[in-house]
Structures are given as C-alpha cells and as structure tokens.
Amino acid sequence: MTLADRVAAAYAARLRSYGARAPGRFAVEVAGLLVVSLGVDEPWGLQIAALPDEPDPMAVDAAIAWCRERGRQPQVVVREQHRAGLSGLRQVEALPALVASAEVGDDAFEVGPPRDAAEFRAVYGPAFGMRPGLAEALVVDADLTTPDVAHLVARQDGVTVACAQLRDGEGMSYVSGVGVLPDRQRQGIGSSMLAACRSEAARRGCASVWLNASARSQPFYESIGFDLVDTHLALA
Ligand SMILES: CC(C)(COP(=O)(O)OP(=O)(O)OC[C@H]1O[C@@H](n2cnc3c(N)ncnc32)[C@H](O)[C@@H]1OP(=O)(O)O)[C@@H](O)C(=O)NCCC(=O)NCCS
C-alpha cells in the first residue's frame, strides 16, 4: 500500500470525524459510498467519499440522486487517477494531498487546547475570512471533547493568534483548519503551528500527518517539509 493509498483510505475517517454533534451533520452509506453532511450551507457542506478505490459510476449516480432528492447538491471527492470514469461531472477544485512525518520538535510558543469553541473560532473565522455564522456551525463546544479530534490554539502575549485541528484515522492524523490571525501572518506562526501539529500527532501515536491543501497554500506546506503524494478532486 503506497502512502497515497493510505491517505485516500483515510479520507472517509476524516469526514466521519465531523460526527453528528451539531445540527445538520450526519454520515450515511448510500450505494456503498459514504455521504457526509458537515451541517453548513456551502458547496463542500455535503460530500460523497468516492475513494480510495475506483468508484462505480452507477453508485456515484445513486448517491448524487439520493442527495438531490433531499434538495442538496453534493460534491464527489475522487482521486485524480480515477477521474476519467466520472466524466459527466465537472471539476470544482483540486485538493493536493500532502504528508509529513509526525515528530516531536521544539514548539516555538504556547500551543494547547482552546478554553472553549469561541476561543478557537476567534481565529478560525477571521483567518479564513468566513461569513458570519459559518465558524459557529463548523466548531461547537461538543467538538472539543470528542476523542478522535484535537483542537489546538497558539497564544502570544495572551492573544490567541493561531488555530489548527487534528483528526485521527487509519493511523494518520489529518490536519485541518490551520489559520493565523490576518494581522499576524508571515511572521512564522503558521510554520510553528504545523510543527506543533506534528508533535501532537506523534503524542497521539500517529506516524504521519496529512492534509488537503489548496493550490494557493501548497507552496507554504512544501516549504515546511510536507510532500505531495496525491491529488484529490472535488467534482459536482
Ligand atoms: C497559510 C497560513 C496558515 C500560513 O501562516 P503564516 O503564519 O502566515 O506562515 P509563515 O509566516 O509561517 O510562513 C512561512 C512561509 O510559508 C510561505 N507562505 C506563507 N503563506 C503563504 C501563502 N499564502 N502563499 C504562499 N506561500 C506562503 C512563505 O514562504 C513564508 O515564508 P516568508 O514569509 O519568509 O516568505 C496563513 O497564511 C493563513 O492563516 N492563511 C489563511 C488560512 C489558510 O489558507 N489556511 C490554509 C488552509 S489549506
């Protein structure tokens, strides 16, 4: 099994980790495929995991139809190498999948769990330029106490300046929600936060961490030791 295979196999665990802890979140199997709602009205708010193996186009059609019957338009996530079989769908986004080893390093500043979801969201929302209410739906207090997800924040002089999430699955930790307050970016905080994530993943018994970057953030991750292993595509 290649690293790319392992990462693709971990995608479902990544989605399932959102759980049913907030309104509108659910995970169901339809035609053998995992359908997950993140409980937010965004194009990526409803996903069909059509990986790690080459998906049966009829199963994908059935899962899409199931979503549409409920008034929702899903995104189908597939590995780039399996894209040809789903030619009726258009590509919405390419999601580079990158991996780094989990290893305990020298953490540059105070990183730990947030006091509550509001502290996490105080960075998460502004860092990603979220519309009002989105961060509140994506991170609720119940998310902070679930064992398979870790939330981290970094503080500098009492100010919460960075955030990140780790989602365990398939022996790897998935890193998401890495954000730095807009007026604190380009000062090395993001790099330190990723180092802290790799330390935390090692403490959680994982050998590696992975993430889905955007085309824009891929150079940032490569500059701090992440390697591109695969590309996932969001189709609709
Ligand atoms: C991406 C992010 C977390 C980086 O944090 P940061 O504290 O600004 O990063 P650092 O200061 O540690 O940057 C280290 C290096 O990465 C590169 N880098 C950082 N941000 C970059 C970007 N947006 N695009 C390309 N390269 C970038 C630079 O080479 C930088 O070094 P330099 O400042 O000497 O040129 C931060 O910009 C952020 O919160 N962005 C918005 C949310 C986001 O897009 N998160 C990633 C989701 S996939």
PDBQT file of the ligand as one rigid body, heavy atoms in Angstrom, charges set to zero:
ROOT
HETATM    1  C1  LIG A 301      -1.465  29.667   5.438  1.00  0.00    +0.000 C 
HETATM    2  C2  LIG A 301      -1.157  30.300   6.805  1.00  0.00    +0.000 C 
HETATM    3  C3  LIG A 301      -1.635  29.375   7.911  1.00  0.00    +0.000 C 
HETATM    4  C4  LIG A 301       0.362  30.497   6.924  1.00  0.00    +0.000 C 
HETATM    5  O1  LIG A 301       0.651  31.059   8.196  1.00  0.00    +0.000 OA
HETATM    6  P1  LIG A 301       1.765  32.193   8.336  1.00  0.00    +0.000 P 
HETATM    7  O2  LIG A 301       1.977  32.433   9.800  1.00  0.00    +0.000 OA
HETATM    8  O3  LIG A 301       1.391  33.350   7.517  1.00  0.00    +0.000 OA
HETATM    9  O4  LIG A 301       3.004  31.419   7.693  1.00  0.00    +0.000 OA
HETATM   10  P2  LIG A 301       4.547  31.634   7.983  1.00  0.00    +0.000 P 
HETATM   11  O5  LIG A 301       4.814  33.042   8.378  1.00  0.00    +0.000 OA
HETATM   12  O6  LIG A 301       4.963  30.570   8.923  1.00  0.00    +0.000 OA
HETATM   13  O7  LIG A 301       5.103  31.359   6.512  1.00  0.00    +0.000 OA
HETATM   14  C5  LIG A 301       6.212  30.591   6.232  1.00  0.00    +0.000 C 
HETATM   15  C6  LIG A 301       6.468  30.635   4.744  1.00  0.00    +0.000 C 
HETATM   16  O8  LIG A 301       5.428  29.992   4.025  1.00  0.00    +0.000 OA
HETATM   17  C7  LIG A 301       5.202  30.697   2.798  1.00  0.00    +0.000 C 
HETATM   18  N1  LIG A 301       3.833  31.194   2.803  1.00  0.00    +0.000 N 
HETATM   19  C8  LIG A 301       3.116  31.607   3.848  1.00  0.00    +0.000 A 
HETATM   20  N2  LIG A 301       1.889  31.944   3.478  1.00  0.00    +0.000 NA
HETATM   21  C9  LIG A 301       1.840  31.724   2.150  1.00  0.00    +0.000 A 
HETATM   22  C10 LIG A 301       0.826  31.869   1.177  1.00  0.00    +0.000 A 
HETATM   23  N3  LIG A 301      -0.416  32.337   1.488  1.00  0.00    +0.000 N 
HETATM   24  N4  LIG A 301       1.105  31.548  -0.094  1.00  0.00    +0.000 NA
HETATM   25  C11 LIG A 301       2.340  31.102  -0.429  1.00  0.00    +0.000 A 
HETATM   26  N5  LIG A 301       3.337  30.946   0.447  1.00  0.00    +0.000 NA
HETATM   27  C12 LIG A 301       3.078  31.260   1.724  1.00  0.00    +0.000 A 
HETATM   28  C13 LIG A 301       6.196  31.774   2.720  1.00  0.00    +0.000 C 
HETATM   29  O9  LIG A 301       7.311  31.280   2.023  1.00  0.00    +0.000 OA
HETATM   30  C14 LIG A 301       6.547  32.023   4.147  1.00  0.00    +0.000 C 
HETATM   31  O10 LIG A 301       7.817  32.495   4.297  1.00  0.00    +0.000 OA
HETATM   32  P3  LIG A 301       8.145  34.074   4.103  1.00  0.00    +0.000 P 
HETATM   33  O11 LIG A 301       7.141  34.863   4.868  1.00  0.00    +0.000 OA
HETATM   34  O12 LIG A 301       9.544  34.186   4.634  1.00  0.00    +0.000 OA
HETATM   35  O13 LIG A 301       8.053  34.306   2.621  1.00  0.00    +0.000 OA
HETATM   36  C15 LIG A 301      -1.806  31.694   6.952  1.00  0.00    +0.000 C 
HETATM   37  O14 LIG A 301      -1.403  32.499   5.884  1.00  0.00    +0.000 OA
HETATM   38  C16 LIG A 301      -3.330  31.661   6.996  1.00  0.00    +0.000 C 
HETATM   39  O15 LIG A 301      -3.932  31.596   8.066  1.00  0.00    +0.000 OA
HETATM   40  N6  LIG A 301      -3.957  31.757   5.822  1.00  0.00    +0.000 N 
HETATM   41  C17 LIG A 301      -5.414  31.754   5.728  1.00  0.00    +0.000 C 
HETATM   42  C18 LIG A 301      -5.995  30.398   6.056  1.00  0.00    +0.000 C 
HETATM   43  C19 LIG A 301      -5.454  29.308   5.134  1.00  0.00    +0.000 C 
HETATM   44  O16 LIG A 301      -5.440  29.476   3.920  1.00  0.00    +0.000 OA
HETATM   45  N7  LIG A 301      -5.026  28.187   5.726  1.00  0.00    +0.000 N 
HETATM   46  C20 LIG A 301      -4.535  27.052   4.964  1.00  0.00    +0.000 C 
HETATM   47  C21 LIG A 301      -5.699  26.241   4.508  1.00  0.00    +0.000 C 
HETATM   48  S1  LIG A 301      -5.311  24.974   3.350  1.00  0.00    +0.000 SA
ENDROOT
TORSDOF 0
